[in-house]
Amino acid sequence: MGCYDTVHFRCPVCDERLEFQTKAGACDLSEYRSHSVPLAIADCMCEATVSCTACVAKIRFRVNQKRVPVFPELMHPGEDAD
């Protein structure tokens, strides 16, 4: 089993604490908050769609190009994941 990095964020619908695990970064078990994500991990997250474990909302991420934070946002019904 390999190592990974984790990004902690909140569901934009119900405010549940969630996490996203990725192998896009250094994979040294680092943990980040959504406002301080390395660019390599942010790029990976923007290609992903996750579901909230509490309210089952479909969530995707977008990056603010100026600061490189990742913002969880609700996917609208019928919208395809990129």
HTML snippet that shows the backbone in 3Dmol.js (N, CA, C, O; Angstrom):
<script src="https://3Dmol.org/build/3Dmol-min.js"></script>
<div id="view" style="width:600px;height:400px;position:relative"></div>
<script>
const pdb = `
ATOM      1  N   MET A   1       0.840  -1.170   0.000  1.00  0.00           N
ATOM      2  CA  MET A   1       0.000   0.000   0.000  1.00  0.00           C
ATOM      3  C   MET A   1       0.883   1.230   0.000  1.00  0.00           C
ATOM      4  O   MET A   1       1.800   1.341   0.813  1.00  0.00           O
ATOM      5  N   GLY A   2       0.607   2.174  -0.925  1.00  0.00           N
ATOM      6  CA  GLY A   2       1.445   3.349  -1.060  1.00  0.00           C
ATOM      7  C   GLY A   2       1.023   4.492  -0.169  1.00  0.00           C
ATOM      8  O   GLY A   2      -0.041   4.468   0.448  1.00  0.00           O
ATOM      9  N   CYS A   3       1.875   5.490  -0.115  1.00  0.00           N
ATOM     10  CA  CYS A   3       1.575   6.698   0.656  1.00  0.00           C
ATOM     11  C   CYS A   3       0.771   7.676  -0.197  1.00  0.00           C
ATOM     12  O   CYS A   3       0.658   7.506  -1.411  1.00  0.00           O
ATOM     13  N   TYR A   4       0.232   8.668   0.430  1.00  0.00           N
ATOM     14  CA  TYR A   4      -0.620   9.657  -0.220  1.00  0.00           C
ATOM     15  C   TYR A   4      -0.570  10.941   0.592  1.00  0.00           C
ATOM     16  O   TYR A   4      -0.001  10.965   1.683  1.00  0.00           O
ATOM     17  N   ASP A   5      -1.158  12.003   0.069  1.00  0.00           N
ATOM     18  CA  ASP A   5      -1.346  13.255   0.788  1.00  0.00           C
ATOM     19  C   ASP A   5      -2.847  13.472   0.952  1.00  0.00           C
ATOM     20  O   ASP A   5      -3.642  12.932   0.183  1.00  0.00           O
ATOM     21  N   THR A   6      -3.233  14.259   1.949  1.00  0.00           N
ATOM     22  CA  THR A   6      -4.651  14.480   2.243  1.00  0.00           C
ATOM     23  C   THR A   6      -4.959  15.971   2.287  1.00  0.00           C
ATOM     24  O   THR A   6      -4.215  16.764   2.864  1.00  0.00           O
ATOM     25  N   VAL A   7      -6.088  16.334   1.654  1.00  0.00           N
ATOM     26  CA  VAL A   7      -6.587  17.717   1.714  1.00  0.00           C
ATOM     27  C   VAL A   7      -7.893  17.694   2.495  1.00  0.00           C
ATOM     28  O   VAL A   7      -8.799  16.928   2.168  1.00  0.00           O
ATOM     29  N   HIS A   8      -7.992  18.524   3.517  1.00  0.00           N
ATOM     30  CA  HIS A   8      -9.205  18.632   4.326  1.00  0.00           C
ATOM     31  C   HIS A   8     -10.028  19.811   3.832  1.00  0.00           C
ATOM     32  O   HIS A   8      -9.484  20.886   3.580  1.00  0.00           O
ATOM     33  N   PHE A   9     -11.332  19.619   3.692  1.00  0.00           N
ATOM     34  CA  PHE A   9     -12.225  20.675   3.240  1.00  0.00           C
ATOM     35  C   PHE A   9     -13.604  20.429   3.824  1.00  0.00           C
ATOM     36  O   PHE A   9     -13.841  19.392   4.444  1.00  0.00           O
ATOM     37  N   ARG A  10     -14.519  21.374   3.631  1.00  0.00           N
ATOM     38  CA  ARG A  10     -15.887  21.252   4.132  1.00  0.00           C
ATOM     39  C   ARG A  10     -16.856  21.188   2.961  1.00  0.00           C
ATOM     40  O   ARG A  10     -16.642  21.821   1.928  1.00  0.00           O
ATOM     41  N   CYS A  11     -17.911  20.427   3.132  1.00  0.00           N
ATOM     42  CA  CYS A  11     -18.962  20.338   2.126  1.00  0.00           C
ATOM     43  C   CYS A  11     -19.617  21.714   1.997  1.00  0.00           C
ATOM     44  O   CYS A  11     -19.969  22.317   3.010  1.00  0.00           O
ATOM     45  N   PRO A  12     -19.789  22.225   0.771  1.00  0.00           N
ATOM     46  CA  PRO A  12     -20.416  23.534   0.601  1.00  0.00           C
ATOM     47  C   PRO A  12     -21.923  23.521   0.884  1.00  0.00           C
ATOM     48  O   PRO A  12     -22.542  24.583   0.947  1.00  0.00           O
ATOM     49  N   VAL A  13     -22.518  22.344   1.055  1.00  0.00           N
ATOM     50  CA  VAL A  13     -23.951  22.249   1.319  1.00  0.00           C
ATOM     51  C   VAL A  13     -24.228  22.107   2.811  1.00  0.00           C
ATOM     52  O   VAL A  13     -24.991  22.890   3.377  1.00  0.00           O
ATOM     53  N   CYS A  14     -23.618  21.117   3.449  1.00  0.00           N
ATOM     54  CA  CYS A  14     -23.953  20.822   4.848  1.00  0.00           C
ATOM     55  C   CYS A  14     -22.823  21.132   5.832  1.00  0.00           C
ATOM     56  O   CYS A  14     -22.998  20.956   7.038  1.00  0.00           O
ATOM     57  N   ASP A  15     -21.674  21.587   5.343  1.00  0.00           N
ATOM     58  CA  ASP A  15     -20.520  21.956   6.168  1.00  0.00           C
ATOM     59  C   ASP A  15     -19.841  20.758   6.845  1.00  0.00           C
ATOM     60  O   ASP A  15     -19.077  20.937   7.793  1.00  0.00           O
ATOM     61  N   GLU A  16     -20.111  19.557   6.371  1.00  0.00           N
ATOM     62  CA  GLU A  16     -19.450  18.353   6.903  1.00  0.00           C
ATOM     63  C   GLU A  16     -17.950  18.426   6.606  1.00  0.00           C
ATOM     64  O   GLU A  16     -17.541  18.876   5.535  1.00  0.00           O
ATOM     65  N   ARG A  17     -17.146  17.983   7.556  1.00  0.00           N
ATOM     66  CA  ARG A  17     -15.700  17.908   7.335  1.00  0.00           C
ATOM     67  C   ARG A  17     -15.405  16.694   6.464  1.00  0.00           C
ATOM     68  O   ARG A  17     -15.814  15.574   6.773  1.00  0.00           O
ATOM     69  N   LEU A  18     -14.693  16.937   5.379  1.00  0.00           N
ATOM     70  CA  LEU A  18     -14.369  15.875   4.434  1.00  0.00           C
ATOM     71  C   LEU A  18     -12.879  15.905   4.130  1.00  0.00           C
ATOM     72  O   LEU A  18     -12.181  16.857   4.479  1.00  0.00           O
ATOM     73  N   GLU A  19     -12.404  14.857   3.478  1.00  0.00           N
ATOM     74  CA  GLU A  19     -11.011  14.838   3.066  1.00  0.00           C
ATOM     75  C   GLU A  19     -10.888  14.211   1.686  1.00  0.00           C
ATOM     76  O   GLU A  19     -11.705  13.383   1.284  1.00  0.00           O
ATOM     77  N   PHE A  20      -9.854  14.623   0.976  1.00  0.00           N
ATOM     78  CA  PHE A  20      -9.557  14.132  -0.357  1.00  0.00           C
ATOM     79  C   PHE A  20      -8.133  13.596  -0.314  1.00  0.00           C
ATOM     80  O   PHE A  20      -7.209  14.331   0.035  1.00  0.00           O
ATOM     81  N   GLN A  21      -7.942  12.340  -0.660  1.00  0.00           N
ATOM     82  CA  GLN A  21      -6.608  11.746  -0.671  1.00  0.00           C
ATOM     83  C   GLN A  21      -6.103  11.673  -2.102  1.00  0.00           C
ATOM     84  O   GLN A  21      -6.848  11.334  -3.022  1.00  0.00           O
ATOM     85  N   THR A  22      -4.830  11.996  -2.278  1.00  0.00           N
ATOM     86  CA  THR A  22      -4.240  12.030  -3.607  1.00  0.00           C
ATOM     87  C   THR A  22      -2.802  11.547  -3.601  1.00  0.00           C
ATOM     88  O   THR A  22      -2.099  11.633  -2.594  1.00  0.00           O
ATOM     89  N   LYS A  23      -2.387  11.043  -4.736  1.00  0.00           N
ATOM     90  CA  LYS A  23      -0.992  10.652  -4.934  1.00  0.00           C
ATOM     91  C   LYS A  23      -0.306  11.620  -5.881  1.00  0.00           C
ATOM     92  O   LYS A  23       0.757  11.311  -6.420  1.00  0.00           O
ATOM     93  N   ALA A  24      -0.901  12.791  -6.093  1.00  0.00           N
ATOM     94  CA  ALA A  24      -0.346  13.772  -7.026  1.00  0.00           C
ATOM     95  C   ALA A  24       0.800  14.580  -6.428  1.00  0.00           C
ATOM     96  O   ALA A  24       1.602  15.149  -7.168  1.00  0.00           O
ATOM     97  N   GLY A  25       0.889  14.640  -5.123  1.00  0.00           N
ATOM     98  CA  GLY A  25       1.925  15.443  -4.478  1.00  0.00           C
ATOM     99  C   GLY A  25       3.141  14.613  -4.111  1.00  0.00           C
ATOM    100  O   GLY A  25       3.482  13.647  -4.795  1.00  0.00           O
ATOM    101  N   ALA A  26       3.784  14.997  -3.032  1.00  0.00           N
ATOM    102  CA  ALA A  26       4.987  14.306  -2.570  1.00  0.00           C
ATOM    103  C   ALA A  26       4.677  12.916  -2.028  1.00  0.00           C
ATOM    104  O   ALA A  26       5.568  12.072  -1.932  1.00  0.00           O
ATOM    105  N   CYS A  27       3.428  12.679  -1.677  1.00  0.00           N
ATOM    106  CA  CYS A  27       2.992  11.378  -1.138  1.00  0.00           C
ATOM    107  C   CYS A  27       3.783  10.993   0.106  1.00  0.00           C
ATOM    108  O   CYS A  27       4.236   9.857   0.249  1.00  0.00           O
ATOM    109  N   ASP A  28       3.935  11.950   0.988  1.00  0.00           N
ATOM    110  CA  ASP A  28       4.660  11.701   2.229  1.00  0.00           C
ATOM    111  C   ASP A  28       3.736  11.860   3.437  1.00  0.00           C
ATOM    112  O   ASP A  28       4.176  12.215   4.530  1.00  0.00           O
ATOM    113  N   LEU A  29       2.447  11.591   3.217  1.00  0.00           N
ATOM    114  CA  LEU A  29       1.414  11.673   4.250  1.00  0.00           C
ATOM    115  C   LEU A  29       1.209  13.098   4.770  1.00  0.00           C
ATOM    116  O   LEU A  29       0.799  13.292   5.915  1.00  0.00           O
ATOM    117  N   SER A  30       1.495  14.093   3.925  1.00  0.00           N
ATOM    118  CA  SER A  30       1.255  15.489   4.289  1.00  0.00           C
ATOM    119  C   SER A  30      -0.249  15.748   4.317  1.00  0.00           C
ATOM    120  O   SER A  30      -1.016  15.092   3.612  1.00  0.00           O
ATOM    121  N   GLU A  31      -0.658  16.710   5.138  1.00  0.00           N
ATOM    122  CA  GLU A  31      -2.055  17.102   5.226  1.00  0.00           C
ATOM    123  C   GLU A  31      -2.159  18.594   4.973  1.00  0.00           C
ATOM    124  O   GLU A  31      -1.362  19.382   5.483  1.00  0.00           O
ATOM    125  N   TYR A  32      -3.162  18.975   4.171  1.00  0.00           N
ATOM    126  CA  TYR A  32      -3.353  20.370   3.784  1.00  0.00           C
ATOM    127  C   TYR A  32      -4.796  20.777   4.039  1.00  0.00           C
ATOM    128  O   TYR A  32      -5.692  19.933   4.037  1.00  0.00           O
ATOM    129  N   ARG A  33      -5.021  22.062   4.256  1.00  0.00           N
ATOM    130  CA  ARG A  33      -6.365  22.626   4.269  1.00  0.00           C
ATOM    131  C   ARG A  33      -6.638  23.122   2.855  1.00  0.00           C
ATOM    132  O   ARG A  33      -5.705  23.364   2.090  1.00  0.00           O
ATOM    133  N   SER A  34      -7.892  23.270   2.512  1.00  0.00           N
ATOM    134  CA  SER A  34      -8.234  23.618   1.135  1.00  0.00           C
ATOM    135  C   SER A  34      -7.671  24.965   0.676  1.00  0.00           C
ATOM    136  O   SER A  34      -7.578  25.209  -0.527  1.00  0.00           O
ATOM    137  N   HIS A  35      -7.298  25.832   1.597  1.00  0.00           N
ATOM    138  CA  HIS A  35      -6.753  27.135   1.210  1.00  0.00           C
ATOM    139  C   HIS A  35      -5.232  27.133   1.081  1.00  0.00           C
ATOM    140  O   HIS A  35      -4.638  28.179   0.821  1.00  0.00           O
ATOM    141  N   SER A  36      -4.593  25.979   1.257  1.00  0.00           N
ATOM    142  CA  SER A  36      -3.128  25.920   1.162  1.00  0.00           C
ATOM    143  C   SER A  36      -2.678  24.633   0.476  1.00  0.00           C
ATOM    144  O   SER A  36      -1.913  23.852   1.043  1.00  0.00           O
ATOM    145  N   VAL A  37      -3.154  24.420  -0.735  1.00  0.00           N
ATOM    146  CA  VAL A  37      -2.884  23.188  -1.466  1.00  0.00           C
ATOM    147  C   VAL A  37      -1.783  23.427  -2.490  1.00  0.00           C
ATOM    148  O   VAL A  37      -1.852  24.406  -3.233  1.00  0.00           O
ATOM    149  N   PRO A  38      -0.762  22.560  -2.555  1.00  0.00           N
ATOM    150  CA  PRO A  38       0.256  22.689  -3.603  1.00  0.00           C
ATOM    151  C   PRO A  38      -0.380  22.566  -4.995  1.00  0.00           C
ATOM    152  O   PRO A  38      -1.386  21.877  -5.162  1.00  0.00           O
ATOM    153  N   LEU A  39       0.199  23.223  -5.966  1.00  0.00           N
ATOM    154  CA  LEU A  39      -0.361  23.277  -7.311  1.00  0.00           C
ATOM    155  C   LEU A  39      -0.581  21.893  -7.917  1.00  0.00           C
ATOM    156  O   LEU A  39      -1.611  21.664  -8.551  1.00  0.00           O
ATOM    157  N   ALA A  40       0.361  20.964  -7.739  1.00  0.00           N
ATOM    158  CA  ALA A  40       0.210  19.623  -8.313  1.00  0.00           C
ATOM    159  C   ALA A  40      -1.028  18.921  -7.763  1.00  0.00           C
ATOM    160  O   ALA A  40      -1.735  18.232  -8.498  1.00  0.00           O
ATOM    161  N   ILE A  41      -1.285  19.098  -6.477  1.00  0.00           N
ATOM    162  CA  ILE A  41      -2.468  18.485  -5.858  1.00  0.00           C
ATOM    163  C   ILE A  41      -3.729  19.215  -6.312  1.00  0.00           C
ATOM    164  O   ILE A  41      -4.747  18.578  -6.584  1.00  0.00           O
ATOM    165  N   ALA A  42      -3.671  20.542  -6.397  1.00  0.00           N
ATOM    166  CA  ALA A  42      -4.829  21.319  -6.854  1.00  0.00           C
ATOM    167  C   ALA A  42      -5.230  20.903  -8.260  1.00  0.00           C
ATOM    168  O   ALA A  42      -6.420  20.764  -8.543  1.00  0.00           O
ATOM    169  N   ASP A  43      -4.266  20.701  -9.143  1.00  0.00           N
ATOM    170  CA  ASP A  43      -4.566  20.251 -10.505  1.00  0.00           C
ATOM    171  C   ASP A  43      -5.265  18.907 -10.497  1.00  0.00           C
ATOM    172  O   ASP A  43      -6.209  18.697 -11.259  1.00  0.00           O
ATOM    173  N   CYS A  44      -4.820  18.001  -9.656  1.00  0.00           N
ATOM    174  CA  CYS A  44      -5.441  16.673  -9.539  1.00  0.00           C
ATOM    175  C   CYS A  44      -6.868  16.792  -9.013  1.00  0.00           C
ATOM    176  O   CYS A  44      -7.773  16.121  -9.510  1.00  0.00           O
ATOM    177  N   MET A  45      -7.070  17.636  -8.017  1.00  0.00           N
ATOM    178  CA  MET A  45      -8.399  17.788  -7.418  1.00  0.00           C
ATOM    179  C   MET A  45      -9.393  18.360  -8.412  1.00  0.00           C
ATOM    180  O   MET A  45     -10.571  18.004  -8.383  1.00  0.00           O
ATOM    181  N   CYS A  46      -8.933  19.246  -9.294  1.00  0.00           N
ATOM    182  CA  CYS A  46      -9.849  19.858 -10.265  1.00  0.00           C
ATOM    183  C   CYS A  46     -10.326  18.858 -11.304  1.00  0.00           C
ATOM    184  O   CYS A  46     -11.259  19.152 -12.051  1.00  0.00           O
ATOM    185  N   GLU A  47      -9.721  17.703 -11.371  1.00  0.00           N
ATOM    186  CA  GLU A  47     -10.158  16.645 -12.280  1.00  0.00           C
ATOM    187  C   GLU A  47     -11.058  15.645 -11.570  1.00  0.00           C
ATOM    188  O   GLU A  47     -11.549  14.707 -12.198  1.00  0.00           O
ATOM    189  N   ALA A  48     -11.283  15.827 -10.282  1.00  0.00           N
ATOM    190  CA  ALA A  48     -12.029  14.855  -9.487  1.00  0.00           C
ATOM    191  C   ALA A  48     -13.421  15.354  -9.116  1.00  0.00           C
ATOM    192  O   ALA A  48     -13.684  16.556  -9.074  1.00  0.00           O
ATOM    193  N   THR A  49     -14.296  14.401  -8.849  1.00  0.00           N
ATOM    194  CA  THR A  49     -15.621  14.669  -8.299  1.00  0.00           C
ATOM    195  C   THR A  49     -15.783  13.751  -7.103  1.00  0.00           C
ATOM    196  O   THR A  49     -15.479  12.561  -7.188  1.00  0.00           O
ATOM    197  N   VAL A  50     -16.258  14.292  -5.985  1.00  0.00           N
ATOM    198  CA  VAL A  50     -16.470  13.490  -4.783  1.00  0.00           C
ATOM    199  C   VAL A  50     -17.904  13.674  -4.293  1.00  0.00           C
ATOM    200  O   VAL A  50     -18.581  14.631  -4.669  1.00  0.00           O
ATOM    201  N   SER A  51     -18.350  12.765  -3.468  1.00  0.00           N
ATOM    202  CA  SER A  51     -19.678  12.867  -2.850  1.00  0.00           C
ATOM    203  C   SER A  51     -19.508  13.085  -1.363  1.00  0.00           C
ATOM    204  O   SER A  51     -18.647  12.468  -0.735  1.00  0.00           O
ATOM    205  N   CYS A  52     -20.314  13.951  -0.800  1.00  0.00           N
ATOM    206  CA  CYS A  52     -20.299  14.197   0.638  1.00  0.00           C
ATOM    207  C   CYS A  52     -20.816  12.941   1.338  1.00  0.00           C
ATOM    208  O   CYS A  52     -21.814  12.354   0.919  1.00  0.00           O
ATOM    209  N   THR A  53     -20.147  12.545   2.378  1.00  0.00           N
ATOM    210  CA  THR A  53     -20.554  11.356   3.128  1.00  0.00           C
ATOM    211  C   THR A  53     -21.784  11.607   3.986  1.00  0.00           C
ATOM    212  O   THR A  53     -22.441  10.661   4.422  1.00  0.00           O
ATOM    213  N   ALA A  54     -22.103  12.885   4.234  1.00  0.00           N
ATOM    214  CA  ALA A  54     -23.256  13.207   5.082  1.00  0.00           C
ATOM    215  C   ALA A  54     -24.521  13.481   4.275  1.00  0.00           C
ATOM    216  O   ALA A  54     -25.577  12.914   4.556  1.00  0.00           O
ATOM    217  N   CYS A  55     -24.412  14.354   3.269  1.00  0.00           N
ATOM    218  CA  CYS A  55     -25.617  14.761   2.535  1.00  0.00           C
ATOM    219  C   CYS A  55     -25.642  14.241   1.098  1.00  0.00           C
ATOM    220  O   CYS A  55     -26.606  14.483   0.372  1.00  0.00           O
ATOM    221  N   VAL A  56     -24.613  13.544   0.692  1.00  0.00           N
ATOM    222  CA  VAL A  56     -24.478  12.910  -0.622  1.00  0.00           C
ATOM    223  C   VAL A  56     -24.437  13.934  -1.779  1.00  0.00           C
ATOM    224  O   VAL A  56     -24.680  13.569  -2.929  1.00  0.00           O
ATOM    225  N   ALA A  57     -24.134  15.194  -1.482  1.00  0.00           N
ATOM    226  CA  ALA A  57     -23.981  16.203  -2.536  1.00  0.00           C
ATOM    227  C   ALA A  57     -22.780  15.829  -3.390  1.00  0.00           C
ATOM    228  O   ALA A  57     -21.770  15.356  -2.870  1.00  0.00           O
ATOM    229  N   LYS A  58     -22.883  16.035  -4.689  1.00  0.00           N
ATOM    230  CA  LYS A  58     -21.759  15.832  -5.610  1.00  0.00           C
ATOM    231  C   LYS A  58     -20.935  17.106  -5.604  1.00  0.00           C
ATOM    232  O   LYS A  58     -21.469  18.198  -5.797  1.00  0.00           O
ATOM    233  N   ILE A  59     -19.641  16.971  -5.384  1.00  0.00           N
ATOM    234  CA  ILE A  59     -18.757  18.117  -5.221  1.00  0.00           C
ATOM    235  C   ILE A  59     -17.613  18.016  -6.222  1.00  0.00           C
ATOM    236  O   ILE A  59     -17.033  16.950  -6.423  1.00  0.00           O
ATOM    237  N   ARG A  60     -17.303  19.150  -6.845  1.00  0.00           N
ATOM    238  CA  ARG A  60     -16.100  19.245  -7.665  1.00  0.00           C
ATOM    239  C   ARG A  60     -15.307  20.433  -7.142  1.00  0.00           C
ATOM    240  O   ARG A  60     -15.789  21.168  -6.281  1.00  0.00           O
ATOM    241  N   PHE A  61     -14.125  20.625  -7.640  1.00  0.00           N
ATOM    242  CA  PHE A  61     -13.238  21.663  -7.119  1.00  0.00           C
ATOM    243  C   PHE A  61     -12.838  22.625  -8.230  1.00  0.00           C
ATOM    244  O   PHE A  61     -12.774  22.251  -9.401  1.00  0.00           O
ATOM    245  N   ARG A  62     -12.572  23.860  -7.848  1.00  0.00           N
ATOM    246  CA  ARG A  62     -12.026  24.841  -8.775  1.00  0.00           C
ATOM    247  C   ARG A  62     -10.862  25.540  -8.073  1.00  0.00           C
ATOM    248  O   ARG A  62     -10.797  25.576  -6.844  1.00  0.00           O
ATOM    249  N   VAL A  63      -9.964  26.083  -8.853  1.00  0.00           N
ATOM    250  CA  VAL A  63      -8.768  26.719  -8.307  1.00  0.00           C
ATOM    251  C   VAL A  63      -8.817  28.211  -8.578  1.00  0.00           C
ATOM    252  O   VAL A  63      -9.124  28.642  -9.690  1.00  0.00           O
ATOM    253  N   ASN A  64      -8.512  28.994  -7.558  1.00  0.00           N
ATOM    254  CA  ASN A  64      -8.321  30.427  -7.714  1.00  0.00           C
ATOM    255  C   ASN A  64      -6.886  30.603  -8.193  1.00  0.00           C
ATOM    256  O   ASN A  64      -5.952  30.380  -7.422  1.00  0.00           O
ATOM    257  N   GLN A  65      -6.694  30.993  -9.431  1.00  0.00           N
ATOM    258  CA  GLN A  65      -5.358  31.059 -10.037  1.00  0.00           C
ATOM    259  C   GLN A  65      -4.399  32.004  -9.321  1.00  0.00           C
ATOM    260  O   GLN A  65      -3.185  31.840  -9.436  1.00  0.00           O
ATOM    261  N   LYS A  66      -4.908  32.979  -8.594  1.00  0.00           N
ATOM    262  CA  LYS A  66      -4.027  33.932  -7.929  1.00  0.00           C
ATOM    263  C   LYS A  66      -3.399  33.373  -6.658  1.00  0.00           C
ATOM    264  O   LYS A  66      -2.257  33.701  -6.337  1.00  0.00           O
ATOM    265  N   ARG A  67      -4.137  32.529  -5.930  1.00  0.00           N
ATOM    266  CA  ARG A  67      -3.655  32.067  -4.633  1.00  0.00           C
ATOM    267  C   ARG A  67      -3.506  30.555  -4.550  1.00  0.00           C
ATOM    268  O   ARG A  67      -2.902  30.067  -3.596  1.00  0.00           O
ATOM    269  N   VAL A  68      -4.007  29.823  -5.464  1.00  0.00           N
ATOM    270  CA  VAL A  68      -4.001  28.362  -5.526  1.00  0.00           C
ATOM    271  C   VAL A  68      -4.740  27.687  -4.378  1.00  0.00           C
ATOM    272  O   VAL A  68      -4.337  26.600  -3.964  1.00  0.00           O
ATOM    273  N   PRO A  69      -5.805  28.283  -3.845  1.00  0.00           N
ATOM    274  CA  PRO A  69      -6.657  27.499  -2.952  1.00  0.00           C
ATOM    275  C   PRO A  69      -7.623  26.676  -3.787  1.00  0.00           C
ATOM    276  O   PRO A  69      -7.822  26.951  -4.970  1.00  0.00           O
ATOM    277  N   VAL A  70      -8.205  25.692  -3.185  1.00  0.00           N
ATOM    278  CA  VAL A  70      -9.185  24.861  -3.865  1.00  0.00           C
ATOM    279  C   VAL A  70     -10.524  25.082  -3.191  1.00  0.00           C
ATOM    280  O   VAL A  70     -10.617  25.013  -1.966  1.00  0.00           O
ATOM    281  N   PHE A  71     -11.568  25.346  -3.973  1.00  0.00           N
ATOM    282  CA  PHE A  71     -12.886  25.618  -3.434  1.00  0.00           C
ATOM    283  C   PHE A  71     -13.840  24.498  -3.802  1.00  0.00           C
ATOM    284  O   PHE A  71     -14.063  24.261  -4.989  1.00  0.00           O
ATOM    285  N   PRO A  72     -14.412  23.799  -2.826  1.00  0.00           N
ATOM    286  CA  PRO A  72     -15.428  22.806  -3.160  1.00  0.00           C
ATOM    287  C   PRO A  72     -16.697  23.515  -3.591  1.00  0.00           C
ATOM    288  O   PRO A  72     -17.108  24.496  -2.970  1.00  0.00           O
ATOM    289  N   GLU A  73     -17.315  23.027  -4.642  1.00  0.00           N
ATOM    290  CA  GLU A  73     -18.580  23.610  -5.078  1.00  0.00           C
ATOM    291  C   GLU A  73     -19.536  22.498  -5.467  1.00  0.00           C
ATOM    292  O   GLU A  73     -19.117  21.432  -5.916  1.00  0.00           O
ATOM    293  N   LEU A  74     -20.808  22.753  -5.293  1.00  0.00           N
ATOM    294  CA  LEU A  74     -21.849  21.777  -5.561  1.00  0.00           C
ATOM    295  C   LEU A  74     -22.031  21.592  -7.055  1.00  0.00           C
ATOM    296  O   LEU A  74     -22.089  22.569  -7.801  1.00  0.00           O
ATOM    297  N   MET A  75     -22.122  20.341  -7.500  1.00  0.00           N
ATOM    298  CA  MET A  75     -22.447  20.063  -8.896  1.00  0.00           C
ATOM    299  C   MET A  75     -23.962  20.109  -9.040  1.00  0.00           C
ATOM    300  O   MET A  75     -24.688  19.649  -8.159  1.00  0.00           O
ATOM    301  N   HIS A  76     -24.429  20.650 -10.125  1.00  0.00           N
ATOM    302  CA  HIS A  76     -25.860  20.724 -10.383  1.00  0.00           C
ATOM    303  C   HIS A  76     -26.352  19.409 -10.966  1.00  0.00           C
ATOM    304  O   HIS A  76     -25.612  18.773 -11.717  1.00  0.00           O
ATOM    305  N   PRO A  77     -27.565  18.974 -10.656  1.00  0.00           N
ATOM    306  CA  PRO A  77     -28.096  17.734 -11.195  1.00  0.00           C
ATOM    307  C   PRO A  77     -28.024  17.717 -12.719  1.00  0.00           C
ATOM    308  O   PRO A  77     -28.344  18.705 -13.380  1.00  0.00           O
ATOM    309  N   GLY A  78     -27.604  16.592 -13.259  1.00  0.00           N
ATOM    310  CA  GLY A  78     -27.492  16.442 -14.694  1.00  0.00           C
ATOM    311  C   GLY A  78     -26.204  16.970 -15.282  1.00  0.00           C
ATOM    312  O   GLY A  78     -25.985  16.833 -16.485  1.00  0.00           O
ATOM    313  N   GLU A  79     -25.337  17.573 -14.473  1.00  0.00           N
ATOM    314  CA  GLU A  79     -24.068  18.116 -14.948  1.00  0.00           C
ATOM    315  C   GLU A  79     -23.042  16.991 -14.959  1.00  0.00           C
ATOM    316  O   GLU A  79     -22.896  16.271 -13.972  1.00  0.00           O
ATOM    317  N   ASP A  80     -22.340  16.840 -16.057  1.00  0.00           N
ATOM    318  CA  ASP A  80     -21.340  15.795 -16.179  1.00  0.00           C
ATOM    319  C   ASP A  80     -20.069  16.200 -15.459  1.00  0.00           C
ATOM    320  O   ASP A  80     -19.675  17.366 -15.464  1.00  0.00           O
ATOM    321  N   ALA A  81     -19.436  15.217 -14.840  1.00  0.00           N
ATOM    322  CA  ALA A  81     -18.129  15.457 -14.233  1.00  0.00           C
ATOM    323  C   ALA A  81     -17.100  15.485 -15.350  1.00  0.00           C
ATOM    324  O   ALA A  81     -17.127  14.640 -16.245  1.00  0.00           O
ATOM    325  N   ASP A  82     -16.197  16.452 -15.302  1.00  0.00           N
ATOM    326  CA  ASP A  82     -15.167  16.560 -16.346  1.00  0.00           C
ATOM    327  C   ASP A  82     -14.102  15.522 -16.156  1.00  0.00           C
ATOM    328  O   ASP A  82     -13.154  15.459 -16.938  1.00  0.00           O
TER     329      ASP A  82
END
`;
const viewer = $3Dmol.createViewer("view");
viewer.addModel(pdb, "pdb");
viewer.setStyle({}, {cartoon: {color: "spectrum"}});
viewer.zoomTo();
viewer.render();
</script>
